[in-house]
Amino acid sequence: MLDVVARPIPPAGIGNPSLTAAVFGAFVLVTLVVVFRVSRNNKTASDYYAAGRAFTGPQNGVAIAGDYLSAASFLGIAGAIAVSGYDGFLYSVGFLVAWLVALLLVAELLRNTGKFTMGDVLAFRMRQRPVRAAAATSTLVVSFFYLLAQMAGAGALVALLLQIPNDDPIGQSVAIAGVGLVMVVYVLVGGMKGTTWVQIIKAGLLLVGAGVLTAWVLGYFGFNLSALLERAVQRNPEVLPPGAGAAVPLGERLLVPGLQFGADTLAKVDFLSLGLALVLGTAGLPHILMRFYTVPNAREARRSVVWAIWLIGVFYLFTLVIGYGAAALVPGGVQRIVDAPGGTNSAVPLLAYQLGGELMLGIIGAVAFATILAVVAGLTITASASFAHDVYANVIRRGRASPDAEVRVARTTALVVGVVAIGAGVLARNQNVAFLVALAFAVAASANLPTILYSLFWRRFNTTGALWSIYGGLTSCVVLIVLSPAVSGRPTSMIRGADFDVFPLSNPGLVSIPISFLLGVIGTFAGRRDRGERQRAAAMEVRALTGVGAARPDRVVRRR
């Protein structure tokens, strides 16, 4: 077994900021060239929103992996494993299992029935204007929570790699703004096609970078995972968790359940709520659903998900080794990771610096920045497309908007979303990004998934049921998040010093998801259902299951 040379880690940050900026700048330059080249073929709304439906299943699967493997996966989960051990890896399990729900229940059916957005699916069989407005509202809120997580990851990297201390919010805000501006350029110029290629490149870099770190960590222990785990236990006999008043024993607890979610009954219920949100959330994420429309048919949509599952599964195995590697090899162990700028999100950069010095840190830091850029670009184009296509074109203009005007509105919306993302990053820059993404999953599972499933599989479902399910699930989830310990009441909450956490669970999925399903049923039986909705429900069932008519998705009947 090899040993690692301890490198001194200054408290403000690590590495050479100039080198990190240079490597990241090289990535931005290369991807911008790609974006400008592919954007020359963006001539229609279909090109801008769905990349002309020209990507194959494997290509789209790699892009989905690039879209899904966000800062939460690379920084948040690895940091959670380093600090919480077994319990941290449960994030990976939940994120991966969620893809089985997406594969078996929604991927093929959505591709057959939709056009660009989730609103197209709902509008196929229901009154168009109200359900499109509801779908767009849900998409914007889910995208906001997801953007919150990604920009928090950007803030953590900025603080650590550019050596900006936590008590310099202006410096961190300026750096976060730079990341946000580059992201907006990707979306404005490249549309979905350019964004997809950025995600494909980023997915390749991320898998290679994580693979190198994994092999390097295992190499120090003779490729003996047991030796790695033993070192992690020995290095961390005790740790001072965030907000605790005294050190608590750690050691063997890194290897068994209960360190984070098993302290008491409430913690176990919180974990159940988290798991439900993770497993059901993916199938309701608008930026993932939109990727199913970039392939030519349902068969390629299925292939996309299969490719994504394999790539994502391999990556999450990498995070297990990387997380325990950080706990075992970073000088000071878990305590050093918790105290570093960015908190638990700093585990991967600290490990990279410990293994390969400034060069390795620069490469991994650039990959992490690229991860954030690509995911935020995907979220931005999804939010802008939903507003432009569902609200502007079909609610405000009643289906009479030209494709060029629709794309102009989408680009304007992308600018607004970029500003919101920058502001969100400043607000949440010190939160664990895996935890923040779990909140986005809860919102998606509460607001979107029940309505999608009811629309695809329940003929009796109607417009009233859809509106009750979307708005009820969305409102209940957001209100419970605001009233939860995630926002106030704890030293690690978003608003420190405030205390209005009347809802005890950090993730509200266990309550808000059943509420949404229940409201969908109540609204359906309480609302009026006309003969036209019954006929369109039957037509949608045939199209969803057989694909008949899906080859011409642009032919949508305009209804009020």
N, C-alpha and C positions, 0 to 999 in steps of 0.2 A: 504493500500500500504506500502510495506516494504521500508527501505532505505538501502543504501549500505555504508559500512564503507570505507572512503577514505584512500587509501594506498599511501604512498609517492613513487613516481616514479623517480628514479635517472636518470639524463640525458643520461648517457652512455648506460644503459640497465636495464633490470628488471630480477628478479628471481635469482635462484641459478644455475649457469652454471653446477655444478657437478650433480645436480638432473636431469636437462634437458638431459645432456649427458647420464646419467644412464638409463633413460626411453627410450631414442632413441636407445641406445645400446641394450636394451632388445628386442625391436622390430626387429632390424637388426639381432640379434642372432636367434630369432624364425623363421624369414622368410628365413634366410640362411639355416637353418635345413630343412625347407620345400623345398627350391630350390634344395638342394643336394639330397633329397629323390626322388623327381619327375624326376630329371635329369638322373637317372639311366636307364630310359626307352627311352632316346633320342638316337635312333639308325639310323634314316634316316633323310634326308633333310625335309621330311614332319613333322617329330617329332620336329625338331628344329625350323622350320618356322611357322608351323600351329598347333603345339601341337597334331599331329596325327589326327586332326579333331575329337577329342574325347569329347569335351565339349558340354553340353546340352545348349539349348537356355537360360534358367534362369541363369546358371553358366556364360555363356558368356555375358549375359546382365549385371550381377553384375560386371564382369571384364571390360566391356565397360564403365560402370559408373565410375569405378576406374580409367580407362585410361583418361576419359573425364573430371572428376572433379579434375582439376589440381590445382596448386598454384594460378592460375588466379581465379578459382572459390572460393577457400577457403580464400585466403588472398586478392587478387585483387578486387573481386566484393564486398566483405564485406567492405573493405576499401573505395571503390568508393561510396558505399551507405552511409557510415559514413560521408564522406566529401561532397558528391554531392547530397545526398538524392535521390529523385525520379529519377534523371538522371542516377545515379549509378546503379539503379535497371534495367535500360534498357539493360545493359549487360546481365543480367539473362534472360530477355525476348528473346533477340536475340539468345543466346546460346541454349535455350530450343526449340524455334520454328524451329531452324535449323534441329532438329531431325525428324520433319515431312517430310522435304525434303528428308532426308536420308532414311526414312521408305518407302515413297511412290515412290521414283524414282530410288534408287540405290541398296538397301540392297539385295533383292532377286535376282535381275538381275546380280549383281556382283558375288554373290556366285555361280550362275549357270555357268558363263562364265570364271571365273578366276581360278587360281591355288594357287599362293602365294602372288602376287603383282598386282598393277594396270597395270604394263607393260604386264602381261599375258592377260588382257582384250583387250588391244589395239593390241597386237600381234596376237590375234585370227583371225582377219580379215584383217590386214595390213602387210606391209613389216616389218619383225620382228626386224632387227637390228636397223634401225633408230628410230623406235617408242620406243623400249626398252631403248635406250640411252636417249631419251628425257624424258621418264617417270622416269628413275632413277635420272636424273638431277633435275627434278622438286621435286621428293621426298626428295632428299638431301637438297635442298634449303628450302622447307617448314619445314623439320625437324630442320634445323638450327634455323629458326625464332622461332619455338616452344621451342626449347632448350634454346634459349635466355631468354624467359619468365620464364621458370622453374628455371633456375639457378639464375635469378634475384631474384626470390622468396627465393631461398636458401641463397643468400647474405643478404637479408633483415632479415631473421630469425637468421642467424649467428650474424649479427650486434646487434640485440636486445637481443637474449637469451643468447649468450655467452659473452655479455657485451664488444663487440669489437667496439670501436668508429668509426665513419665514416672516420676520418682522419688516420686510420690505415689500408690501403689497403692490406698490406702484411698479417696481421692476418686474414682478411676476405678471402683473396685468398687461404690461407692454408686450412681454414675450407671448402670452396667451393670445393677445390680439394679432400678433404676427402669424401664429398658427391658423387662427380663424380666417385671416385674409387670404392666405394661400389656398385654404379649403374652398372659399367662395370662388376663386379663380378657376379651380378645377370644374366646379359645377357650371359656372356661367359660360365657360368656353366649350367644355367637352360634353356636357349633358350626360346621359346615362352611358353612352358608349365610352366616352373618355373616363368616366368614373369607374366603369367596369374594368377597363384595362389597368387603371391605377390599383384597383383591388386585387387583380390577378398578380401583378408584379409584387405588391405588398405581401400577399399570401405566400408567394415563393420565398421572399426574403425572411418572413417571420418563421416559416417552418425550418428553413436552413439555419437561421440564427438560433432558434430554440433547440434544434437538433445538435448544433455544435456545442452549446452550453451543456446540454444533457450528456453528450459523450465525454466532454471535458470533466464534468463533475464525477461521472462514474469512473473515468480513468484514474482519478486520484485514489479511488478505493478498489482498484483492481477489478472494476466492473462487478463489484459485489454490493448489491443493494442493502444487504443486512449490515455491512460495515458502515455504509453511509448513514443509515438510521441510527446505529449505535453512536457514531460521532455526534449526530444532532442531539441525542439524549445527553451525552456527556458534556457537550459544550454549553448546555442550557439547564443547569441545575435549578435555577430560579430566574424569574423575570418580573419586571415591573410593568404590568399592563397599563394602557392609557387610562388615566383617571384614578388608578389605585393608589392607596396611601402607603402600601408596604409591599415588598417583594413576596411573591407567592411561589410555591414549588411548581416546577414545570416537568423537566426530565421525561419520564416514561409517559406522561400524559400527552405528549406529542404523538404517540403511536396508537392511542385508543380513543374511542368516541367520548364526547362530553366536555372537552376543554372549553368550547365556545357555546354549545347548545345544550349541555346536560347539567348545568349547575342546579337547576330546580325545575319544577313543573312548567313554569312560565317559559323558561328557555326552550324546553322540549316542544311546547306548543308553537313557539316562535319558529323553530326549525321546521315543523310540519307546514306552517304557513309559507315559509320561504321555499320549501320543496315544491309545494303545489304551484306557486307562482312561477318557478323556474321551468317545471315540466310543461305547464300549459301556456306559458308566455310566448315561446318562440312562434307558435302557429298563429299568433295574433300580432306579431311585430310588423308594422307596415313596410319598413324598408326591406325586410326579408320577403314578405309577400310580393312586393313589387318586382323582385328578381325573377319570379316565375314567369313574368310576361316578356322577358328578354330572349326566350327560346321559341322556336317555331311551332312546337306542338306539345301535348301533354306527355308524350313518351320522353322527350328531352327534359321536361320538368322533373319527371321521376328520376332520370339519370343524374340530374343536377343534385338532387337531394342525397342520392346514394354516394356520389363523389364527395359531397360536403361532409357526410357522416364519417367516412373513412379519414379524411384529412383532419377534421376537428377532433375525432377520437385519438388519433396519433398525437396531435398537439397536446391534448390534455394529459396524456401519459408523460409527455415531456415536462409539463408544469409540476407534476408530482416530484420528479427528480430535482428540478430547479428549486422548488420551494424548500425541500429538505436540505438541498445543497447549500442554500443561503443560510439556513439555521446552523449548519455544520461548519461552514468555511468562513463566513464573515466574522472578523474579529469582534468580540463582544456578543456574538450570536443574536438572539431574538431581541435582547435589550437594545443593541445598537441599531437594529432595523426599526424598532418602534420609535427611537429618539431621532432618527434621521429626518431631514426635510422631506416632506411627502409621506412620512409615516410608513405604514406597511407597504405602500406602493413602491418604496425604494429598494425592496429586496432584490429584484432582478438587476438593476444597475449596480448595486453594491457587490453582488456576486460576480458580475462581469468584470468590474474593476479589480476584484480580488484575484480572479483567475488570469486575466490578460492585460492588466494595467490600463493605461489611457487609450490605447488603440482599440482594445476589445470593448471598453466602455463606450468609445465613440461610435463603433459599429452598432452595438446593441441599442444605444441611445437613439441613433438615427432610425433603426428599425422600429423602435417603440414610437417615435414621432411619426413615422410613416404609417404605422398602425392607426394612430389617432386621426391623422389626416384623411386616410381612405374611408374609415368608418364615418367620420363626421361628414365627409362629402356625400356618402350614400344616404345618410339621414337627411341632409339638406335637400338633395334632389327629390327625395320622397315627400318631404313636407311641402316643398314648393310645387311639385306636381299635383299633390292632393288639393291644394288651395286653387291652383290655376284651372285644373281639369274639373274638379267637383264643384267648387264654389263659384269661380268666375264664369267658366264656360257653360255650366249646366244649371246653376242656381240663379246667378245674376243675369247672364245673357240668355238663359233659357235654351241652350243648345245652338245659338246663332253666332257664336264667336268663331272667328277664323283661326286656323291653326297657328298662323304667325302671331296673332294677338295673344293667343293662349300661351305660347312660348315666351313672349315678352313679359307677361304677368308672372310666369313661373320664375323667370330670371330676377325680376324685381323682388319676388317673395324670397328668393334665395339670399339676396342681400339682407333682408330683414331678419331672416333666420340666422344668418351669420352674426349679426349684431347681438341677437339674443343668446347665441351660443357663447360668445365672448363674455357677456355679462354673467352667464351661468357658470362659466369656468372660474371667474373671479370669486363667485359666491362659495363654490364647493371645492376649492383647490386642495384641501387637506383631508378630504373624505376618502375612504377605501372605495375604489371604483367598482369592484365586484359587488359590493353592497349597494351602491347607487344603481347599477344596472339591474339588480334584482328588483328594485322599486319600479323601474321601467317595465320589467317583465310582469309585475303585478298589475300595473295599469293596463298593459296590452291584454293580459288574460281576462281582466275584469270587463273592459270596454269592448274589445273586438271579438275574442274567440267565441263567446256564447252566441253572438249575433251571426257570425260566419257559419257555425255548425247548424244553428236553427235554419238558416237560409238554405243550406245545402241539403239538409236531411229531413226537414219537417214541413210538409205541405201546408199545414194549417197556419204556420207562422205568417204574420202580416206586418204592415208598416208600423202600427202602434206598438206591437211587441218589440220590433227592432229599435224604435226610438226609446222605449222604456229601458231596454237592455243596455243600449249604448250609454245614454245619459245617466241612467241609474248606476251602472257599474263604474263609469268614469267618475261621477261625483262622489260616490261612496269611497272609492279607492283614494282619490286625491285628498278628500277631507280627513280620512283616517291616517294618511301619511303625514299631513300637517299636524295632526294631534298626537303623533307617535313619538317615541324617543329618538327617532331618526332626525327630527327637526329641533327638538328642545328637550331639556331636562337632564342631559348627561354632558360630561366634559367633552365627549366626542361628537355631540350633535352639531348640526349645521349652524344653528343660532346659539352660540354659547352665552350663558348667563340668563337665558330665558327658560321658563318652566311652565309649559301648558300641555304636557304630554298626558292627556287623560286617557288615551288609548294605549294599552300596555304592550302591544306587539310592534316590533320594528318593521315587519313586513305585513301588510294587511290582507294578503291574498286569501287566507283562510276564511275571512269574512266577506270581502268584496266580491270574490268570484262567485260563490253561491248566490249572493244577492242579485248579481247580474243575470244568472240563469233563471232565478225565480221571477224577477221582474219581466223577463222575456215571455214567460208563460202567462203571468197575470195580464200583461199588456195585450197579448194575443187574444185572450178570451174576452178582455174588456173592450177591445177595439173593433171597428167595423172592417169587414173584409168583403170586397166586391168580387163580382164574377171574373173581372179581368185579372185580378191577382191570382185567383185559383188557376186560371188557364196559363198564366205566365209561370206559376210554380211548377206545373206539369212540364212545360217546355224546358224550364231550367233543369229539372231533374234528368230529362233525356239528354240535354246537351252536356251536363256535368259528367254523366256516367259514360256517354258514348263519344263525345267530342263532335257530334254533328253540328255544324255551323260554326265551330271554333276556328276554322281556317279563315273566316272573314270576320274578325272581332271588331272591325271598325263599323260594322252595320248595327247600330244601336237605335232602337225605337225611342223617339223623343216623347217624353210624357211629363206632365206636371208633377 
